[in-house]
Amino acid sequence: MTSLQAIVALIAISAALSVIMTGAWLAWRQTGNSGWVDTVWTFGLGLTGIVAALVSIAGEPTMPRQIIVAAFAAVWAARLGLHIATRTAKITDDPRYADLIKGWGADASRQMFILLQKQALVSIPLAFAMFVAAHHPAPGFEARDLLAILIMLIAVGGEGISDWQLQTFKANPANKGGINDVGLWRFSRHPNYFFETFGWLAYPVLAIDFTGAYPWGFAALLGPACMYWLLVYVSGIPPLEEHMLRTRGDKFRAYQRRTNAFFLGPVKDVS
């Protein structure tokens, strides 16, 4: 891959994500439910990844690794997108966005558009990680491909189990106002976020070539790094835990003291 080809890919990815997040803004404007923002983002990023994986560079034939990355993007988007869509259909608004919208007041529409374009911007490394992983020039299957598939299977399975355990907890009326600390949620306050980030490690595994034959492969590290930053420091844990502290109070503070925030680990002794 030449520098020019990489730049063209970045421009195309940036434009696609900007259009997608404009669509997310329109979905919010039409429905008043900001939960659809993440639904549109998930399906949109997945579609961008599929196209980026399968596009031909300088007439190259489709390689097995392109199929693998396209499948990763499709499975990831389908599972997470359907999960978010199902959840969104049952609520009137996403509390993380709702708090921002309330604070913006009459300027909410403009501020929301700017925020979603920022989300498009920070999503570029994710789509580009898929692109560079798919276009690693090594022919045929290698051990790295099998390892990447294993990582993605563990990630999708772990995140799916986490989401199912949380849904099951919430569906029980006896748990209303309580804290889900069973199953994977006993070992992490956000096991779904952990497995989401873990899955993005599959792309560097596919892309990185320590022989130096494919220097662009190291750009795939931007994928898991970006997702970790977003979930741990920006749009994931901070606003969600702020909401939980407001609605659950001391119950959630106790949960914070005994349970790791992100990584799966042993329950802390707070006696």
C-alpha positions in Angstrom: 0.0 0.0 0.0 1.4 3.4 -1.0 1.1 6.6 1.1 -1.3 8.0 -1.5 -3.6 5.0 -1.3 -3.6 5.3 2.5 -4.5 9.0 2.3 -7.3 8.3 -0.2 -8.6 5.6 2.1 -8.5 8.0 5.1 -10.4 10.7 3.1 -13.1 8.2 2.0 -13.5 6.8 5.5 -13.7 10.3 7.0 -16.4 11.4 4.5 -18.4 8.2 5.0 -18.4 8.5 8.8 -19.4 12.2 8.6 -22.4 11.3 6.5 -23.3 8.4 8.8 -23.3 10.6 11.9 -25.3 13.2 10.1 -27.8 10.4 9.6 -27.6 9.7 13.3 -28.3 13.3 14.1 -31.4 13.2 11.8 -32.6 10.0 13.5 -32.4 11.8 16.9 -34.2 14.9 15.5 -36.9 12.7 14.0 -37.5 10.5 17.1 -36.3 12.5 20.0 -34.6 9.3 21.3 -30.9 9.7 21.4 -30.5 6.0 21.8 -30.7 5.7 18.0 -27.5 7.6 17.7 -25.4 4.6 18.8 -27.5 2.2 16.7 -26.8 4.2 13.6 -23.1 4.6 14.5 -22.7 0.8 15.0 -24.3 -0.2 11.8 -22.6 2.6 9.9 -19.1 1.8 11.2 -19.7 -1.9 10.4 -20.7 -1.1 6.9 -17.7 1.3 6.5 -15.5 -1.5 7.7 -16.9 -4.0 5.3 -16.5 -1.7 2.3 -13.0 -0.7 3.4 -12.0 -4.4 3.7 -13.4 -5.5 0.4 -12.4 -2.5 -1.8 -9.7 -3.4 -4.3 -6.4 -1.4 -4.2 -4.8 -1.0 -7.7 -6.7 -3.9 -9.1 -5.5 -6.5 -6.5 -7.5 -9.7 -6.3 -9.7 -10.3 -3.2 -7.5 -11.9 -0.5 -8.7 -14.3 2.2 -7.8 -11.7 4.8 -10.2 -9.2 3.3 -13.0 -11.7 3.7 -12.0 -12.3 7.3 -12.1 -8.6 8.2 -15.4 -8.0 6.4 -16.8 -10.9 8.3 -15.5 -9.5 11.6 -17.1 -6.1 10.8 -20.4 -7.7 9.8 -20.7 -9.9 12.9 -19.6 -7.2 15.3 -22.1 -4.7 13.8 -25.0 -7.1 13.6 -24.7 -8.3 17.2 -24.0 -4.9 18.8 -26.3 -3.0 16.6 -29.3 -5.3 17.1 -28.6 -5.2 20.9 -28.6 -1.4 21.0 -31.6 -1.2 18.7 -33.6 -3.6 20.9 -32.6 -1.6 24.0 -33.4 1.7 22.4 -36.9 0.6 21.3 -37.7 0.1 25.0 -36.6 3.5 26.3 -37.5 7.2 25.6 -33.9 8.5 25.7 -30.3 7.6 26.4 -29.4 9.1 29.8 -25.8 9.9 28.7 -27.0 12.1 25.8 -30.1 13.3 27.6 -28.1 15.0 30.3 -26.1 16.8 27.7 -29.1 17.8 25.7 -30.8 19.2 28.8 -27.7 21.3 29.6 -27.5 22.7 26.1 -31.1 24.0 26.2 -32.2 25.9 23.1 -28.8 25.3 21.4 -29.2 21.5 21.7 -29.7 20.8 18.0 -26.5 22.5 16.9 -24.5 21.2 19.8 -25.7 17.6 19.1 -24.7 17.9 15.5 -21.2 19.1 16.5 -20.9 16.3 19.0 -21.8 13.6 16.5 -19.4 15.0 13.9 -16.7 14.7 16.6 -17.8 11.1 17.1 -17.3 10.6 13.4 -13.8 12.1 13.7 -12.7 9.8 16.5 -14.1 6.8 14.8 -11.7 7.2 11.9 -9.0 5.1 13.6 -11.4 2.3 14.1 -12.4 2.0 10.4 -8.8 2.6 9.3 -7.6 -0.3 11.5 -10.0 -2.5 9.6 -8.7 -1.2 6.3 -5.0 -1.8 7.0 -5.7 -5.3 8.5 -7.7 -6.4 5.5 -5.0 -5.3 3.0 -2.0 -7.0 4.6 -0.3 -8.3 1.4 0.6 -11.8 2.8 -1.2 -14.4 0.7 -3.2 -17.3 2.1 -3.9 -18.1 5.7 -1.4 -17.9 8.5 -1.3 -18.6 12.2 -2.1 -14.9 12.8 -5.4 -15.3 11.1 -6.5 -18.1 13.3 -5.4 -16.2 16.4 -7.4 -13.1 15.2 -10.5 -15.3 14.7 -10.1 -16.7 18.2 -9.8 -13.2 19.7 -12.9 -12.0 17.9 -14.9 -15.1 18.9 -14.0 -14.6 22.6 -14.8 -10.9 22.3 -18.2 -11.3 20.7 -19.1 -14.2 22.9 -18.0 -12.4 26.1 -19.7 -9.2 25.2 -22.9 -11.1 24.3 -22.9 -13.0 27.6 -22.3 -9.7 29.5 -25.2 -8.0 27.8 -27.5 -11.0 28.3 -26.6 -11.2 32.1 -27.4 -7.5 32.4 -30.7 -7.8 30.5 -31.7 -10.8 32.7 -31.0 -8.9 35.8 -33.0 -5.9 34.7 -35.9 -8.1 33.6 -36.5 -9.3 37.2 -38.7 -6.8 39.0 -37.1 -7.8 42.3 -33.9 -6.3 41.1 -35.3 -2.8 40.5 -33.0 -0.2 41.9 -30.3 -2.8 42.6 -26.8 -3.4 41.2 -26.0 -6.3 38.9 -22.9 -7.9 40.5 -23.4 -11.5 39.3 -21.7 -13.4 36.5 -19.1 -11.4 34.7 -20.3 -8.3 36.4 -18.9 -9.6 39.6 -15.4 -9.3 38.2 -15.7 -6.0 36.3 -18.2 -3.1 36.5 -18.1 -3.0 32.7 -17.3 -6.5 31.2 -19.1 -5.6 28.0 -16.7 -2.7 27.5 -13.7 -4.9 28.3 -14.7 -7.5 25.7 -15.6 -4.8 23.1 -12.1 -3.4 23.4 -10.6 -6.9 23.4 -12.2 -7.6 20.1 -10.4 -4.7 18.4 -7.0 -6.4 19.1 -7.9 -8.9 16.3 -7.0 -6.2 13.7 -3.4 -5.6 14.9 -2.9 -9.3 15.0 -3.9 -9.5 11.4 -2.1 -6.4 10.3 1.3 -6.1 12.0 4.3 -7.6 10.2 7.5 -7.5 12.3 9.6 -8.2 9.2 9.0 -4.6 8.1 7.3 -5.8 4.9 4.0 -3.9 5.7 4.7 -0.9 7.9 1.1 0.3 7.6 0.1 -2.7 9.7 1.1 -0.9 12.9 -1.7 1.7 12.2 -4.1 -1.1 13.2 -3.0 -0.5 16.8 -5.1 2.7 16.6 -8.3 0.6 16.7 -8.0 -0.9 20.2 -6.3 2.2 21.6 -9.1 4.4 20.3 -11.8 2.1 21.6 -10.1 1.9 25.1 -9.8 5.6 25.3 -13.5 6.2 24.3 -14.9 3.6 26.6 -12.7 4.2 29.7 -12.3 8.0 29.5 -14.8 9.6 27.3 -18.2 8.2 26.2 -18.4 5.0 28.1 -17.6 4.6 31.8 -17.5 8.3 33.0 -21.1 9.3 31.9 -22.6 5.9 32.7 -21.1 5.8 36.2 -22.1 9.4 36.9 -25.7 8.4 36.0 -25.4 5.3 38.2 -24.2 7.3 41.2 -27.1 9.7 40.8 -29.7 6.9 40.6 -28.1 4.2 42.8 -26.1 6.2 45.3 -24.3 4.3 48.0 -25.2 0.9 46.5 -23.1 1.8 43.4 -20.3 3.3 45.5 -20.0 0.0 47.4 -19.9 -1.8 44.0 -17.1 0.6 42.8 -15.0 -0.2 45.9 -15.2 -4.0 45.5 -15.1 -4.3 41.7 -12.6 -3.4 39.0 -13.8 -0.7 36.6 -12.7 -2.3 33.3 -10.5 -5.3 33.4 -11.8 -8.6 34.7 -10.2 -9.3 38.0 -10.7 -10.7 41.5 -13.3 -9.1 43.8 -11.6 -6.7 46.2 -11.7 -7.2 49.9 -13.4 -4.2 51.4 -13.9 -5.6 54.8 
